[in-house]
Amino acid sequence: MQDSSLLLKAVSETEIKKIADLAKIIWQKHYPPIIGQEQVDYMLKNIYNTESLLNQIKEKEQQFYFIINENKTIGFLSVTNEKGGCWMLNKFYVLEEDAGKGIGTKILEELKKIIQPKKIRLTVNRNNYKSINFYFKNSFRIDSVAQFDIGEGYIMDDFIMVWNAS
Protein backbone atom coordinates (compact mmCIF):
# COMPACT_ATOMS: atom_id res chain seq x y z
CA MET A 1 0.00 0.00 0.00
CA GLN A 2 1.35 3.41 -0.84
CA ASP A 3 0.10 4.96 2.39
CA SER A 4 2.49 3.25 4.82
CA SER A 5 0.59 4.65 7.82
CA LEU A 6 -2.45 2.50 6.94
CA LEU A 7 -2.22 -1.28 7.07
CA LEU A 8 -3.88 -4.61 7.74
CA LYS A 9 -2.29 -6.81 10.40
CA ALA A 10 -3.28 -10.45 10.85
CA VAL A 11 -4.86 -11.10 14.25
CA SER A 12 -3.51 -13.96 16.34
CA GLU A 13 -5.75 -15.99 18.62
CA THR A 14 -4.10 -14.34 21.64
CA GLU A 15 -5.23 -10.91 20.36
CA ILE A 16 -8.89 -11.82 19.81
CA LYS A 17 -10.11 -10.05 22.97
CA LYS A 18 -9.10 -6.76 21.33
CA ILE A 19 -11.52 -7.60 18.46
CA ALA A 20 -14.32 -8.13 21.01
CA ASP A 21 -13.46 -4.80 22.67
CA LEU A 22 -13.45 -2.94 19.34
CA ALA A 23 -16.76 -4.57 18.36
CA LYS A 24 -18.38 -3.25 21.55
CA ILE A 25 -17.28 0.31 20.82
CA ILE A 26 -18.21 0.25 17.13
CA TRP A 27 -21.52 -1.59 17.50
CA GLN A 28 -22.74 0.57 20.42
CA LYS A 29 -22.19 3.74 18.37
CA HIS A 30 -23.38 2.61 14.95
CA TYR A 31 -26.05 -0.07 15.22
CA PRO A 32 -28.71 0.84 17.86
CA PRO A 33 -30.57 3.18 15.44
CA ILE A 34 -30.46 0.49 12.74
CA ILE A 35 -31.37 -2.71 14.61
CA GLY A 36 -32.20 -1.56 18.15
CA GLN A 37 -30.24 -1.76 21.38
CA GLU A 38 -31.60 -5.19 22.36
CA GLN A 39 -30.34 -6.84 19.15
CA VAL A 40 -26.99 -5.04 19.48
CA ASP A 41 -26.63 -6.41 23.01
CA TYR A 42 -27.64 -9.91 21.83
CA MET A 43 -25.12 -9.89 18.97
CA LEU A 44 -22.28 -8.58 21.11
CA LYS A 45 -23.02 -11.22 23.75
CA ASN A 46 -23.36 -14.13 21.33
CA ILE A 47 -21.32 -13.36 18.21
CA TYR A 48 -18.65 -10.89 19.32
CA ASN A 49 -17.53 -12.45 22.60
CA THR A 50 -14.01 -13.86 22.77
CA GLU A 51 -15.11 -17.52 22.73
CA SER A 52 -17.37 -17.04 19.69
CA LEU A 53 -14.68 -15.12 17.82
CA LEU A 54 -12.14 -17.89 18.49
CA ASN A 55 -14.70 -20.40 17.20
CA GLN A 56 -15.10 -18.32 14.04
CA ILE A 57 -11.34 -18.63 13.48
CA LYS A 58 -11.07 -22.34 14.28
CA GLU A 59 -14.29 -23.82 12.92
CA LYS A 60 -15.38 -21.32 10.26
CA GLU A 61 -11.81 -20.55 9.15
CA GLN A 62 -12.29 -16.78 9.29
CA GLN A 63 -9.11 -14.77 8.96
CA PHE A 64 -9.20 -11.62 11.12
CA TYR A 65 -7.16 -8.47 10.48
CA PHE A 66 -6.70 -5.33 12.52
CA ILE A 67 -7.07 -2.09 10.58
CA ILE A 68 -4.23 0.17 11.71
CA ASN A 69 -3.86 3.83 10.82
CA GLU A 70 -0.89 5.86 12.02
CA ASN A 71 -0.01 3.14 14.56
CA LYS A 72 -3.54 3.18 16.06
CA THR A 73 -5.92 0.23 15.74
CA ILE A 74 -9.10 1.75 14.29
CA GLY A 75 -11.07 -1.33 13.31
CA PHE A 76 -11.05 -4.89 12.08
CA LEU A 77 -12.25 -7.14 9.31
CA SER A 78 -12.53 -10.85 8.67
CA VAL A 79 -12.70 -12.93 5.52
CA THR A 80 -13.31 -16.56 4.62
CA ASN A 81 -11.99 -18.25 1.51
CA GLU A 82 -15.06 -19.92 0.01
CA LYS A 83 -13.12 -21.59 -2.89
CA GLY A 84 -12.44 -20.82 -6.50
CA GLY A 85 -11.24 -17.30 -5.73
CA CYS A 86 -14.51 -16.34 -4.02
CA TRP A 87 -14.17 -14.74 -0.60
CA MET A 88 -16.74 -13.80 2.01
CA LEU A 89 -16.13 -10.48 3.76
CA ASN A 90 -17.67 -11.44 7.09
CA LYS A 91 -16.87 -8.32 9.06
CA PHE A 92 -15.58 -4.85 8.18
CA TYR A 93 -15.76 -2.30 10.98
CA VAL A 94 -14.02 1.04 11.52
CA LEU A 95 -14.35 3.33 14.54
CA GLU A 96 -16.89 6.06 13.83
CA GLU A 97 -14.37 8.88 14.25
CA ASP A 98 -12.18 7.32 11.53
CA ALA A 99 -14.99 6.54 9.06
CA GLY A 100 -15.72 8.66 6.00
CA LYS A 101 -12.08 9.61 5.40
CA GLY A 102 -11.32 7.25 2.53
CA ILE A 103 -9.69 4.71 4.84
CA GLY A 104 -12.23 1.98 4.06
CA THR A 105 -11.56 2.18 0.32
CA LYS A 106 -7.81 1.97 0.89
CA ILE A 107 -8.28 -1.00 3.21
CA LEU A 108 -10.43 -2.80 0.63
CA GLU A 109 -7.66 -2.29 -1.93
CA GLU A 110 -5.06 -3.63 0.51
CA LEU A 111 -7.28 -6.63 1.29
CA LYS A 112 -7.61 -7.39 -2.42
CA LYS A 113 -3.81 -7.42 -2.72
CA ILE A 114 -3.58 -9.90 0.15
CA ILE A 115 -6.35 -12.33 -0.85
CA GLN A 116 -6.26 -11.91 -4.67
CA PRO A 117 -10.03 -12.45 -5.06
CA LYS A 118 -12.02 -13.12 -8.20
CA LYS A 119 -15.15 -12.31 -6.24
CA ILE A 120 -16.02 -10.90 -2.80
CA ARG A 121 -19.43 -11.42 -1.19
CA LEU A 122 -20.79 -9.76 1.93
CA THR A 123 -24.01 -9.18 3.79
CA VAL A 124 -25.11 -5.75 4.96
CA ASN A 125 -28.23 -4.69 6.84
CA ARG A 126 -30.76 -3.23 4.42
CA ASN A 127 -31.13 -0.12 6.62
CA ASN A 128 -27.38 0.49 6.96
CA TYR A 129 -27.37 3.18 4.26
CA LYS A 130 -23.89 4.52 4.97
CA SER A 131 -22.33 1.09 4.52
CA ILE A 132 -24.45 0.23 1.48
CA ASN A 133 -23.37 3.48 -0.20
CA PHE A 134 -19.74 2.78 0.70
CA TYR A 135 -19.94 -0.62 -0.98
CA PHE A 136 -21.65 0.87 -4.06
CA LYS A 137 -18.80 3.40 -4.34
CA ASN A 138 -16.38 0.47 -4.25
CA SER A 139 -18.01 -1.41 -7.16
CA PHE A 140 -20.14 -3.84 -5.17
CA ARG A 141 -23.67 -4.51 -6.39
CA ILE A 142 -26.72 -5.96 -4.69
CA ASP A 143 -27.07 -9.61 -5.67
CA SER A 144 -30.03 -10.63 -3.51
CA VAL A 145 -31.96 -10.07 -0.30
CA ALA A 146 -31.75 -12.53 2.58
CA GLN A 147 -33.03 -12.90 6.11
CA PHE A 148 -31.05 -14.85 8.68
CA ASP A 149 -32.52 -16.07 11.97
CA ILE A 150 -29.79 -15.54 14.55
CA GLY A 151 -31.78 -16.86 17.50
CA GLU A 152 -34.10 -15.63 20.24
CA GLY A 153 -36.41 -14.03 17.69
CA TYR A 154 -33.73 -11.80 16.15
CA ILE A 155 -33.46 -11.57 12.38
CA MET A 156 -30.72 -10.12 10.20
CA ASP A 157 -32.49 -8.48 7.24
CA ASP A 158 -29.66 -8.06 4.73
CA PHE A 159 -28.62 -7.39 1.20
CA ILE A 160 -26.06 -9.80 -0.20
CA MET A 161 -23.62 -7.66 -2.14
CA VAL A 162 -20.96 -8.84 -4.58
CA TRP A 163 -17.77 -7.43 -6.08
CA ASN A 164 -16.25 -9.11 -9.12
CA ALA A 165 -12.71 -8.65 -10.37
CA SER A 166 -12.58 -7.05 -13.82
mmCIF file of the C-alpha atoms, coordinates in Angstrom:
data_MODEL
# 
_entry.id   MODEL 
# 
loop_
_atom_site.group_PDB 
_atom_site.id 
_atom_site.type_symbol 
_atom_site.label_atom_id 
_atom_site.label_alt_id 
_atom_site.label_comp_id 
_atom_site.label_asym_id 
_atom_site.label_entity_id 
_atom_site.label_seq_id 
_atom_site.pdbx_PDB_ins_code 
_atom_site.Cartn_x 
_atom_site.Cartn_y 
_atom_site.Cartn_z 
_atom_site.occupancy 
_atom_site.B_iso_or_equiv 
_atom_site.pdbx_formal_charge 
_atom_site.auth_seq_id 
_atom_site.auth_comp_id 
_atom_site.auth_asym_id 
_atom_site.auth_atom_id 
_atom_site.pdbx_PDB_model_num 
ATOM 1   C CA . MET A 1 1   ? 0.000   0.000   0.000   1.00 0.00 ? 1   MET A CA 1 
ATOM 2   C CA . GLN A 1 2   ? 1.353   3.409   -0.842  1.00 0.00 ? 2   GLN A CA 1 
ATOM 3   C CA . ASP A 1 3   ? 0.095   4.963   2.395   1.00 0.00 ? 3   ASP A CA 1 
ATOM 4   C CA . SER A 1 4   ? 2.490   3.248   4.823   1.00 0.00 ? 4   SER A CA 1 
ATOM 5   C CA . SER A 1 5   ? 0.589   4.652   7.823   1.00 0.00 ? 5   SER A CA 1 
ATOM 6   C CA . LEU A 1 6   ? -2.446  2.497   6.938   1.00 0.00 ? 6   LEU A CA 1 
ATOM 7   C CA . LEU A 1 7   ? -2.225  -1.282  7.067   1.00 0.00 ? 7   LEU A CA 1 
ATOM 8   C CA . LEU A 1 8   ? -3.877  -4.610  7.744   1.00 0.00 ? 8   LEU A CA 1 
ATOM 9   C CA . LYS A 1 9   ? -2.294  -6.814  10.405  1.00 0.00 ? 9   LYS A CA 1 
ATOM 10  C CA . ALA A 1 10  ? -3.276  -10.451 10.850  1.00 0.00 ? 10  ALA A CA 1 
ATOM 11  C CA . VAL A 1 11  ? -4.861  -11.101 14.245  1.00 0.00 ? 11  VAL A CA 1 
ATOM 12  C CA . SER A 1 12  ? -3.512  -13.965 16.336  1.00 0.00 ? 12  SER A CA 1 
ATOM 13  C CA . GLU A 1 13  ? -5.747  -15.988 18.623  1.00 0.00 ? 13  GLU A CA 1 
ATOM 14  C CA . THR A 1 14  ? -4.099  -14.341 21.636  1.00 0.00 ? 14  THR A CA 1 
ATOM 15  C CA . GLU A 1 15  ? -5.234  -10.915 20.357  1.00 0.00 ? 15  GLU A CA 1 
ATOM 16  C CA . ILE A 1 16  ? -8.886  -11.820 19.812  1.00 0.00 ? 16  ILE A CA 1 
ATOM 17  C CA . LYS A 1 17  ? -10.106 -10.046 22.974  1.00 0.00 ? 17  LYS A CA 1 
ATOM 18  C CA . LYS A 1 18  ? -9.098  -6.763  21.329  1.00 0.00 ? 18  LYS A CA 1 
ATOM 19  C CA . ILE A 1 19  ? -11.518 -7.602  18.462  1.00 0.00 ? 19  ILE A CA 1 
ATOM 20  C CA . ALA A 1 20  ? -14.323 -8.134  21.013  1.00 0.00 ? 20  ALA A CA 1 
ATOM 21  C CA . ASP A 1 21  ? -13.464 -4.802  22.674  1.00 0.00 ? 21  ASP A CA 1 
ATOM 22  C CA . LEU A 1 22  ? -13.450 -2.944  19.341  1.00 0.00 ? 22  LEU A CA 1 
ATOM 23  C CA . ALA A 1 23  ? -16.758 -4.566  18.357  1.00 0.00 ? 23  ALA A CA 1 
ATOM 24  C CA . LYS A 1 24  ? -18.383 -3.254  21.549  1.00 0.00 ? 24  LYS A CA 1 
ATOM 25  C CA . ILE A 1 25  ? -17.285 0.312   20.824  1.00 0.00 ? 25  ILE A CA 1 
ATOM 26  C CA . ILE A 1 26  ? -18.209 0.245   17.129  1.00 0.00 ? 26  ILE A CA 1 
ATOM 27  C CA . TRP A 1 27  ? -21.521 -1.590  17.497  1.00 0.00 ? 27  TRP A CA 1 
ATOM 28  C CA . GLN A 1 28  ? -22.737 0.572   20.415  1.00 0.00 ? 28  GLN A CA 1 
ATOM 29  C CA . LYS A 1 29  ? -22.192 3.743   18.367  1.00 0.00 ? 29  LYS A CA 1 
ATOM 30  C CA . HIS A 1 30  ? -23.382 2.610   14.945  1.00 0.00 ? 30  HIS A CA 1 
ATOM 31  C CA . TYR A 1 31  ? -26.048 -0.067  15.219  1.00 0.00 ? 31  TYR A CA 1 
ATOM 32  C CA . PRO A 1 32  ? -28.709 0.844   17.857  1.00 0.00 ? 32  PRO A CA 1 
ATOM 33  C CA . PRO A 1 33  ? -30.573 3.183   15.442  1.00 0.00 ? 33  PRO A CA 1 
ATOM 34  C CA . ILE A 1 34  ? -30.461 0.489   12.736  1.00 0.00 ? 34  ILE A CA 1 
ATOM 35  C CA . ILE A 1 35  ? -31.368 -2.715  14.612  1.00 0.00 ? 35  ILE A CA 1 
ATOM 36  C CA . GLY A 1 36  ? -32.196 -1.560  18.152  1.00 0.00 ? 36  GLY A CA 1 
ATOM 37  C CA . GLN A 1 37  ? -30.242 -1.761  21.385  1.00 0.00 ? 37  GLN A CA 1 
ATOM 38  C CA . GLU A 1 38  ? -31.604 -5.186  22.357  1.00 0.00 ? 38  GLU A CA 1 
ATOM 39  C CA . GLN A 1 39  ? -30.342 -6.837  19.153  1.00 0.00 ? 39  GLN A CA 1 
ATOM 40  C CA . VAL A 1 40  ? -26.989 -5.045  19.477  1.00 0.00 ? 40  VAL A CA 1 
ATOM 41  C CA . ASP A 1 41  ? -26.628 -6.413  23.010  1.00 0.00 ? 41  ASP A CA 1 
ATOM 42  C CA . TYR A 1 42  ? -27.635 -9.906  21.831  1.00 0.00 ? 42  TYR A CA 1 
ATOM 43  C CA . MET A 1 43  ? -25.125 -9.895  18.967  1.00 0.00 ? 43  MET A CA 1 
ATOM 44  C CA . LEU A 1 44  ? -22.279 -8.577  21.113  1.00 0.00 ? 44  LEU A CA 1 
ATOM 45  C CA . LYS A 1 45  ? -23.021 -11.220 23.753  1.00 0.00 ? 45  LYS A CA 1 
ATOM 46  C CA . ASN A 1 46  ? -23.363 -14.134 21.331  1.00 0.00 ? 46  ASN A CA 1 
ATOM 47  C CA . ILE A 1 47  ? -21.317 -13.362 18.214  1.00 0.00 ? 47  ILE A CA 1 
ATOM 48  C CA . TYR A 1 48  ? -18.653 -10.886 19.321  1.00 0.00 ? 48  TYR A CA 1 
ATOM 49  C CA . ASN A 1 49  ? -17.529 -12.450 22.597  1.00 0.00 ? 49  ASN A CA 1 
ATOM 50  C CA . THR A 1 50  ? -14.006 -13.858 22.768  1.00 0.00 ? 50  THR A CA 1 
ATOM 51  C CA . GLU A 1 51  ? -15.107 -17.519 22.728  1.00 0.00 ? 51  GLU A CA 1 
ATOM 52  C CA . SER A 1 52  ? -17.372 -17.041 19.693  1.00 0.00 ? 52  SER A CA 1 
ATOM 53  C CA . LEU A 1 53  ? -14.677 -15.115 17.815  1.00 0.00 ? 53  LEU A CA 1 
ATOM 54  C CA . LEU A 1 54  ? -12.144 -17.891 18.490  1.00 0.00 ? 54  LEU A CA 1 
ATOM 55  C CA . ASN A 1 55  ? -14.702 -20.398 17.200  1.00 0.00 ? 55  ASN A CA 1 
ATOM 56  C CA . GLN A 1 56  ? -15.101 -18.322 14.037  1.00 0.00 ? 56  GLN A CA 1 
ATOM 57  C CA . ILE A 1 57  ? -11.342 -18.632 13.477  1.00 0.00 ? 57  ILE A CA 1 
ATOM 58  C CA . LYS A 1 58  ? -11.071 -22.345 14.278  1.00 0.00 ? 58  LYS A CA 1 
ATOM 59  C CA . GLU A 1 59  ? -14.294 -23.824 12.917  1.00 0.00 ? 59  GLU A CA 1 
ATOM 60  C CA . LYS A 1 60  ? -15.377 -21.317 10.264  1.00 0.00 ? 60  LYS A CA 1 
ATOM 61  C CA . GLU A 1 61  ? -11.812 -20.545 9.146   1.00 0.00 ? 61  GLU A CA 1 
ATOM 62  C CA . GLN A 1 62  ? -12.293 -16.784 9.295   1.00 0.00 ? 62  GLN A CA 1 
ATOM 63  C CA . GLN A 1 63  ? -9.110  -14.768 8.963   1.00 0.00 ? 63  GLN A CA 1 
ATOM 64  C CA . PHE A 1 64  ? -9.196  -11.622 11.116  1.00 0.00 ? 64  PHE A CA 1 
ATOM 65  C CA . TYR A 1 65  ? -7.164  -8.471  10.476  1.00 0.00 ? 65  TYR A CA 1 
ATOM 66  C CA . PHE A 1 66  ? -6.701  -5.327  12.524  1.00 0.00 ? 66  PHE A CA 1 
ATOM 67  C CA . ILE A 1 67  ? -7.071  -2.086  10.581  1.00 0.00 ? 67  ILE A CA 1 
ATOM 68  C CA . ILE A 1 68  ? -4.235  0.166   11.707  1.00 0.00 ? 68  ILE A CA 1 
ATOM 69  C CA . ASN A 1 69  ? -3.862  3.828   10.820  1.00 0.00 ? 69  ASN A CA 1 
ATOM 70  C CA . GLU A 1 70  ? -0.890  5.864   12.020  1.00 0.00 ? 70  GLU A CA 1 
ATOM 71  C CA . ASN A 1 71  ? -0.013  3.135   14.564  1.00 0.00 ? 71  ASN A CA 1 
ATOM 72  C CA . LYS A 1 72  ? -3.538  3.182   16.064  1.00 0.00 ? 72  LYS A CA 1 
ATOM 73  C CA . THR A 1 73  ? -5.924  0.233   15.740  1.00 0.00 ? 73  THR A CA 1 
ATOM 74  C CA . ILE A 1 74  ? -9.097  1.753   14.291  1.00 0.00 ? 74  ILE A CA 1 
ATOM 75  C CA . GLY A 1 75  ? -11.073 -1.331  13.307  1.00 0.00 ? 75  GLY A CA 1 
ATOM 76  C CA . PHE A 1 76  ? -11.053 -4.890  12.077  1.00 0.00 ? 76  PHE A CA 1 
ATOM 77  C CA . LEU A 1 77  ? -12.255 -7.135  9.309   1.00 0.00 ? 77  LEU A CA 1 
ATOM 78  C CA . SER A 1 78  ? -12.534 -10.846 8.673   1.00 0.00 ? 78  SER A CA 1 
ATOM 79  C CA . VAL A 1 79  ? -12.701 -12.929 5.518   1.00 0.00 ? 79  VAL A CA 1 
ATOM 80  C CA . THR A 1 80  ? -13.305 -16.558 4.622   1.00 0.00 ? 80  THR A CA 1 
ATOM 81  C CA . ASN A 1 81  ? -11.988 -18.250 1.509   1.00 0.00 ? 81  ASN A CA 1 
ATOM 82  C CA . GLU A 1 82  ? -15.056 -19.917 0.015   1.00 0.00 ? 82  GLU A CA 1 
ATOM 83  C CA . LYS A 1 83  ? -13.117 -21.588 -2.888  1.00 0.00 ? 83  LYS A CA 1 
ATOM 84  C CA . GLY A 1 84  ? -12.439 -20.816 -6.496  1.00 0.00 ? 84  GLY A CA 1 
ATOM 85  C CA . GLY A 1 85  ? -11.237 -17.303 -5.731  1.00 0.00 ? 85  GLY A CA 1 
ATOM 86  C CA . CYS A 1 86  ? -14.509 -16.345 -4.021  1.00 0.00 ? 86  CYS A CA 1 
ATOM 87  C CA . TRP A 1 87  ? -14.167 -14.742 -0.603  1.00 0.00 ? 87  TRP A CA 1 
ATOM 88  C CA . MET A 1 88  ? -16.739 -13.799 2.013   1.00 0.00 ? 88  MET A CA 1 
ATOM 89  C CA . LEU A 1 89  ? -16.129 -10.480 3.758   1.00 0.00 ? 89  LEU A CA 1 
ATOM 90  C CA . ASN A 1 90  ? -17.672 -11.444 7.090   1.00 0.00 ? 90  ASN A CA 1 
ATOM 91  C CA . LYS A 1 91  ? -16.868 -8.318  9.057   1.00 0.00 ? 91  LYS A CA 1 
ATOM 92  C CA . PHE A 1 92  ? -15.577 -4.848  8.180   1.00 0.00 ? 92  PHE A CA 1 
ATOM 93  C CA . TYR A 1 93  ? -15.756 -2.303  10.976  1.00 0.00 ? 93  TYR A CA 1 
ATOM 94  C CA . VAL A 1 94  ? -14.019 1.041   11.523  1.00 0.00 ? 94  VAL A CA 1 
ATOM 95  C CA . LEU A 1 95  ? -14.350 3.328   14.540  1.00 0.00 ? 95  LEU A CA 1 
ATOM 96  C CA . GLU A 1 96  ? -16.893 6.062   13.829  1.00 0.00 ? 96  GLU A CA 1 
ATOM 97  C CA . GLU A 1 97  ? -14.369 8.877   14.252  1.00 0.00 ? 97  GLU A CA 1 
ATOM 98  C CA . ASP A 1 98  ? -12.184 7.318   11.534  1.00 0.00 ? 98  ASP A CA 1 
ATOM 99  C CA . ALA A 1 99  ? -14.991 6.536   9.061   1.00 0.00 ? 99  ALA A CA 1 
ATOM 100 C CA . GLY A 1 100 ? -15.715 8.663   6.004   1.00 0.00 ? 100 GLY A CA 1 
ATOM 101 C CA . LYS A 1 101 ? -12.077 9.614   5.404   1.00 0.00 ? 101 LYS A CA 1 
ATOM 102 C CA . GLY A 1 102 ? -11.317 7.252   2.527   1.00 0.00 ? 102 GLY A CA 1 
ATOM 103 C CA . ILE A 1 103 ? -9.690  4.714   4.841   1.00 0.00 ? 103 ILE A CA 1 
ATOM 104 C CA . GLY A 1 104 ? -12.228 1.983   4.056   1.00 0.00 ? 104 GLY A CA 1 
ATOM 105 C CA . THR A 1 105 ? -11.564 2.178   0.325   1.00 0.00 ? 105 THR A CA 1 
ATOM 106 C CA . LYS A 1 106 ? -7.807  1.973   0.891   1.00 0.00 ? 106 LYS A CA 1 
ATOM 107 C CA . ILE A 1 107 ? -8.282  -0.999  3.210   1.00 0.00 ? 107 ILE A CA 1 
ATOM 108 C CA . LEU A 1 108 ? -10.428 -2.805  0.628   1.00 0.00 ? 108 LEU A CA 1 
ATOM 109 C CA . GLU A 1 109 ? -7.664  -2.292  -1.927  1.00 0.00 ? 109 GLU A CA 1 
ATOM 110 C CA . GLU A 1 110 ? -5.063  -3.630  0.510   1.00 0.00 ? 110 GLU A CA 1 
ATOM 111 C CA . LEU A 1 111 ? -7.275  -6.630  1.295   1.00 0.00 ? 111 LEU A CA 1 
ATOM 112 C CA . LYS A 1 112 ? -7.615  -7.395  -2.424  1.00 0.00 ? 112 LYS A CA 1 
ATOM 113 C CA . LYS A 1 113 ? -3.813  -7.416  -2.725  1.00 0.00 ? 113 LYS A CA 1 
ATOM 114 C CA . ILE A 1 114 ? -3.576  -9.901  0.148   1.00 0.00 ? 114 ILE A CA 1 
ATOM 115 C CA . ILE A 1 115 ? -6.351  -12.327 -0.850  1.00 0.00 ? 115 ILE A CA 1 
ATOM 116 C CA . GLN A 1 116 ? -6.260  -11.914 -4.674  1.00 0.00 ? 116 GLN A CA 1 
ATOM 117 C CA . PRO A 1 117 ? -10.030 -12.455 -5.064  1.00 0.00 ? 117 PRO A CA 1 
ATOM 118 C CA . LYS A 1 118 ? -12.017 -13.124 -8.205  1.00 0.00 ? 118 LYS A CA 1 
ATOM 119 C CA . LYS A 1 119 ? -15.148 -12.307 -6.238  1.00 0.00 ? 119 LYS A CA 1 
ATOM 120 C CA . ILE A 1 120 ? -16.024 -10.898 -2.800  1.00 0.00 ? 120 ILE A CA 1 
ATOM 121 C CA . ARG A 1 121 ? -19.426 -11.417 -1.194  1.00 0.00 ? 121 ARG A CA 1 
ATOM 122 C CA . LEU A 1 122 ? -20.793 -9.762  1.931   1.00 0.00 ? 122 LEU A CA 1 
ATOM 123 C CA . THR A 1 123 ? -24.014 -9.181  3.795   1.00 0.00 ? 123 THR A CA 1 
ATOM 124 C CA . VAL A 1 124 ? -25.112 -5.746  4.958   1.00 0.00 ? 124 VAL A CA 1 
ATOM 125 C CA . ASN A 1 125 ? -28.225 -4.692  6.840   1.00 0.00 ? 125 ASN A CA 1 
ATOM 126 C CA . ARG A 1 126 ? -30.762 -3.228  4.421   1.00 0.00 ? 126 ARG A CA 1 
ATOM 127 C CA . ASN A 1 127 ? -31.127 -0.125  6.622   1.00 0.00 ? 127 ASN A CA 1 
ATOM 128 C CA . ASN A 1 128 ? -27.380 0.489   6.961   1.00 0.00 ? 128 ASN A CA 1 
ATOM 129 C CA . TYR A 1 129 ? -27.371 3.180   4.259   1.00 0.00 ? 129 TYR A CA 1 
ATOM 130 C CA . LYS A 1 130 ? -23.889 4.524   4.969   1.00 0.00 ? 130 LYS A CA 1 
ATOM 131 C CA . SER A 1 131 ? -22.329 1.093   4.521   1.00 0.00 ? 131 SER A CA 1 
ATOM 132 C CA . ILE A 1 132 ? -24.447 0.233   1.478   1.00 0.00 ? 132 ILE A CA 1 
ATOM 133 C CA . ASN A 1 133 ? -23.367 3.482   -0.198  1.00 0.00 ? 133 ASN A CA 1 
ATOM 134 C CA . PHE A 1 134 ? -19.738 2.778   0.702   1.00 0.00 ? 134 PHE A CA 1 
ATOM 135 C CA . TYR A 1 135 ? -19.936 -0.616  -0.983  1.00 0.00 ? 135 TYR A CA 1 
ATOM 136 C CA . PHE A 1 136 ? -21.651 0.870   -4.058  1.00 0.00 ? 136 PHE A CA 1 
ATOM 137 C CA . LYS A 1 137 ? -18.795 3.402   -4.342  1.00 0.00 ? 137 LYS A CA 1 
ATOM 138 C CA . ASN A 1 138 ? -16.376 0.466   -4.248  1.00 0.00 ? 138 ASN A CA 1 
ATOM 139 C CA . SER A 1 139 ? -18.014 -1.407  -7.159  1.00 0.00 ? 139 SER A CA 1 
ATOM 140 C CA . PHE A 1 140 ? -20.144 -3.837  -5.168  1.00 0.00 ? 140 PHE A CA 1 
ATOM 141 C CA . ARG A 1 141 ? -23.672 -4.511  -6.388  1.00 0.00 ? 141 ARG A CA 1 
ATOM 142 C CA . ILE A 1 142 ? -26.722 -5.964  -4.688  1.00 0.00 ? 142 ILE A CA 1 
ATOM 143 C CA . ASP A 1 143 ? -27.065 -9.613  -5.668  1.00 0.00 ? 143 ASP A CA 1 
ATOM 144 C CA . SER A 1 144 ? -30.026 -10.625 -3.507  1.00 0.00 ? 144 SER A CA 1 
ATOM 145 C CA . VAL A 1 145 ? -31.958 -10.066 -0.298  1.00 0.00 ? 145 VAL A CA 1 
ATOM 146 C CA . ALA A 1 146 ? -31.747 -12.528 2.583   1.00 0.00 ? 146 ALA A CA 1 
ATOM 147 C CA . GLN A 1 147 ? -33.032 -12.897 6.112   1.00 0.00 ? 147 GLN A CA 1 
ATOM 148 C CA . PHE A 1 148 ? -31.053 -14.846 8.680   1.00 0.00 ? 148 PHE A CA 1 
ATOM 149 C CA . ASP A 1 149 ? -32.522 -16.067 11.967  1.00 0.00 ? 149 ASP A CA 1 
ATOM 150 C CA . ILE A 1 150 ? -29.789 -15.535 14.553  1.00 0.00 ? 150 ILE A CA 1 
ATOM 151 C CA . GLY A 1 151 ? -31.781 -16.859 17.502  1.00 0.00 ? 151 GLY A CA 1 
ATOM 152 C CA . GLU A 1 152 ? -34.099 -15.632 20.241  1.00 0.00 ? 152 GLU A CA 1 
ATOM 153 C CA . GLY A 1 153 ? -36.409 -14.025 17.689  1.00 0.00 ? 153 GLY A CA 1 
ATOM 154 C CA . TYR A 1 154 ? -33.725 -11.799 16.147  1.00 0.00 ? 154 TYR A CA 1 
ATOM 155 C CA . ILE A 1 155 ? -33.461 -11.572 12.376  1.00 0.00 ? 155 ILE A CA 1 
ATOM 156 C CA . MET A 1 156 ? -30.722 -10.120 10.205  1.00 0.00 ? 156 MET A CA 1 
ATOM 157 C CA . ASP A 1 157 ? -32.486 -8.476  7.236   1.00 0.00 ? 157 ASP A CA 1 
ATOM 158 C CA . ASP A 1 158 ? -29.665 -8.061  4.733   1.00 0.00 ? 158 ASP A CA 1 
ATOM 159 C CA . PHE A 1 159 ? -28.621 -7.390  1.204   1.00 0.00 ? 159 PHE A CA 1 
ATOM 160 C CA . ILE A 1 160 ? -26.062 -9.801  -0.199  1.00 0.00 ? 160 ILE A CA 1 
ATOM 161 C CA . MET A 1 161 ? -23.623 -7.662  -2.141  1.00 0.00 ? 161 MET A CA 1 
ATOM 162 C CA . VAL A 1 162 ? -20.961 -8.842  -4.577  1.00 0.00 ? 162 VAL A CA 1 
ATOM 163 C CA . TRP A 1 163 ? -17.773 -7.425  -6.076  1.00 0.00 ? 163 TRP A CA 1 
ATOM 164 C CA . ASN A 1 164 ? -16.254 -9.114  -9.118  1.00 0.00 ? 164 ASN A CA 1 
ATOM 165 C CA . ALA A 1 165 ? -12.713 -8.648  -10.367 1.00 0.00 ? 165 ALA A CA 1 
ATOM 166 C CA . SER A 1 166 ? -12.583 -7.051  -13.818 1.00 0.00 ? 166 SER A CA 1 
# 
